[in-house]
Amino acid sequence: MTRVVRAAGGLVARVGTDGTEIVLVHRPRYNDWSLPKGKLDAGEHPLLGAVREVHEETGVRAAPRLRLPMVRYLTGDPDVEKSVDFWSMVCRHADEFVPNDEVDEVRWVPVAQAGKLLTYAHDRGVVSAYPPLARVDGLVVLLRHAYAGERDEWEGNDDDRPLEESGRATARALAPLLAVYEPTRVISAGRARCIQTVEPLATLTGLPIEVDDRFDESADAESAAAVIAELAACDGVTVVCSQGGLIPEVVRTLSGRDAGSYSTPKGSAWILGFAGTEFVAVDRLDLAPSSH
């Protein structure tokens, strides 16, 4: 039976003198050039693993943006394959690189020239999928609140229905995952369960929670989509916590696809990328991503 090794990495971009550049690594053990990536630690979320591996291999501290194609390939060991999740990322800071046994050279190259240097076709495929995402300059994370019990079992005002303990645990686990996007604003619908879902994130980042009833379940989806586009145009990263009855229609309005494509379990989110107010792409973020 084939064993699959999970890994993650990033295509990290910065603005250079000749336009957008991405960082590549040279591995002396294989004498190859590749995108920075590496194996996940036990229980590690692929997104967190991707950010960690990029820093460990290159010294670059990067913030993820949108997901790129996952690649899967044979490792050369008998009955072992590697599955690698990739994200586009933006360079925030580059620590001094120290050559080591795993990576002895780091090189920033223009996107158009990267394919000539990369050793493997699967890395070139990831790079070829990047140019449309390079336009993204604003991000909105549209999050559904965590588990708050059943509506029929709550005797009080439904607006006040709080998270169950399992929902609070989900909120705590989501905080570091959402924080790597480097949010600049945290907005919540007015329901208690929505506010409580982003409280750990607000504590971790030091950002205030802005309550906005335009993201309550009873709100108009087209109006909420327009607000999201306006938020994205501010060139930051906004986390918006809303409800399951509104989110699929909002994403449908933005993407033009059927709302059934955007079923959103509690505690999961859609990462919405924009160029100005123009919608570019969307991908899904789950606390416990399925294995490939």
N, C-alpha and C positions, 0 to 999 in steps of 0.2 A: 504494500500500500504506500502511495506517495505521501510524504510528509511535507507540509507547507510551513515555511518559516515566514512569519509576519514581520514586515519592516515598513519604514516610512521615511519620507524625505521632502525636500523642497526645491522649487525653482525660485531662487531669490534674485530680485531685480533691484537695480539702482539706476539713476540717471548719470551717465558718463559723458565725456566730451564728444563722443560720436553717437549719442542717443542712449537707448536702454541697454544696459549690460546685465549679464547674469553670471553667477559665480559657479565655477567648476572646480573639481578636486582631482588631483593625481594620486593614485594609490601605488606605491612602489612594489607591493607584494604581487600585484597583477600587471603592473606597468600599463595602467589604463587611465583614461579620463572619463569622469562620470559626474552626474548630479550628486550633491551630498545626500546621503541616506544611510540608514543603519537599522539593525534589529531592534524590535521593541523589547523593553523590559517586561517582566511578568506583570500582567494586569494593567499595563500602561495603555492609555488611549492613543490611537495612531496620530491624532493631531498634536498632542503633547510630545509624543515621540519624535515627530517630524521637526518640531521647533528645537527640541533638545539635540537631535542629531546634527542639524544644520550648525548649531553653535559649537558642538564638540568637534566637528570636522573642519570648520572654516574660521571659527572665532567670530562669526557674524551673528549678531542678535537681530532676529527678524520677526515680523508680525505676519501671520497668515492672512490670506485673502480668500480666494476661491479654489475649490478642488480641481485638480488636473487628472488626466486618465490614470487609473491604476494599472500597473504592469505586473506581469507574472512570467517567470522564466525559470529554466532549469539552472541549478547552481553548479553542476559538474559533479556533485556528490551523488552516489546512487540513490535513486528514489527520493530526492529532495528538490522541491521547488521553492522559490522565493516570491512572495506577494508584497508589492510595495505600493503604499498609498502616497500620492504626491499632492502638495498644495502649492499654489502660487503664493509668494511671500514678498514683502517689501523690506529692504535693508533699513534698520534703525541705527545700528552702530556696529562698527567692525573693531573688535579687540585685536591686539597684535597677534598675528599668526605665528605659531612655533611649530616648525616641521617635526614630524614624529614618524613612528613606524607604520602607522596606518595611512596618513596623508602627509606627503612631503612637499606639496606645492598647491597653492590656491591661486586661481587666475580668474579675473573678471574679463569677460569677452562680450562683444556686441551680440545680440540675439541672432542676427543673421549669419554670424560666423561660428556659432556654437556647434552646429551640426558637423562642421569640418573637423573639429577637435574631439568631439565625443566618440568614444570607442564603440558603443553599443547602439543598435537600432532602436531598442526600447527606450533609451534615453532621448534619442533624436525624436521619437514619436511624442514624448511628453513635451519637448521644446516646441514642436510644430503645432501643438494645441494651445500654446500660450498667447500668441499675438492678439487674439480677440480680447483676452482677459487683461492685457496690458493697458487697455483703455480705462479700466476701473479706477476711479479716484474717490469713490464714496461707498460705504458699506452699511447695510442695516441688517441686524440679526433679529429676525421676527420669531420670538419664542412663545411656545404655549406653556401655561403655568403647569406646575407639578401636581401630583395627585392630592385631591382635597376631599376624598370620600364621595359618597353618592348624594346627589341633590335631594332625592326623595327621603333620605334619612336625616337630613338637617332640618331642625325645627325653626330655626331663626330666619332672619332676612338673608336671602341667598348671597347678597353682596358681601356679607360678613363671614361666609363659610371659609374656615381656615384650612391650611394644609394639614393633612394627616402626618404622622411621624415619618412615614415612608416618603411623603412628598417633601418634607423638610430635609431629609437625607439627600434626596435628589437635588434640591436647591443648593445644598452645601457642595455636592460633587460637581455641579454645573459651574460654580463660581470660578475655579481656576481654569476651566476649559474656555469659558467666555472671556476671561481676562486676557488670554494670549492674543486676542484680536485687538487689544489696546483700545477699549471703548472710551469715547469722550463724553457720552451721555447715556443715561439709563432712564427709560420711560416705561411706565406701567399703566395698564388699564386700572380703573378705580376699584376693582374687586379685591378683597383682602388676600385671596389666594394668589393673585397676580403679583401684588406688591411683595408678599412674603417670598415668592419665588426668586425675586431679584435682590432681596435684602442681603444675602451673603455676598453677592457680586458687588453691591454698593459698599459694603463694609471693606471688602478686599481692595477695591480700587479707590475708595475715598470719594466716590461720586454721589451726589444726591439723587434720590429717586423722584422724578417728575411724574406726577399723576395726570393722565390725559384721558378723559372719557371718550375721546374719538377712537379709542382702541377697545372699548367695551364690546361685548358680543352683539349688542343691539345696534351698533353703529353701522353706517352705510359703507359697504366694502370699497366702492369707487372713491369715496371721499378719504377713507383711510389709506388707500393706495396712493392718492395724490399727496397726502401728508408725508408718507414714507419717502416718496420721490423728493420732496422738498428737504427732508432731513438728510438724505443722501447727498444732496447738492452742497451741503455745508463742509464737504471734504473730510469728515471725521468718520467715526464708527459709532453708530447708535444701536443700543440693545433695546428692543421694544417687547414687553411681555403682554400678550393678549390671550384670547380664548379660542377654543377649537371651532366654534361656530362662525367665526369671522376670518380666521387665517387662510383657509383654502381659497376663499373667494378673493381675498386681497392678492394672493400670489397669482391666482388665475388672471386677475385684472392686469397685473403687471407683465406677466409672461405671455399671455394669449393662449395658454394651453388649458385643457379641461380641468376644472377644479378637483375632479377625482384623482388627478395626478399628485395632489398636494395634501393628502390625508396626513394629519399631524398628531402623533401620539403625545400624551402629556409629557412634558419635560424635554421635548425635542424642538428643533428650530430650523428655519430656512435662512440661509445666508444669501442676501440679495445684493448683487453688485451693480453699481451704476457708474456711468460716465456723465457727470453733471446730473440732470434729472432723467437721463435716458437709461432705461433698464438694459442691462447687458447679459446677466446670467444669474442662475440660482443653483445652490446645492444644499443638501440636507446635512444637518448635524444632529447626531444621536449620542446620548450619553454612553450607551453600550452598543457600539457599531457591530453589525453582523460580520462574521468572518467570511473571507472569500474562498 
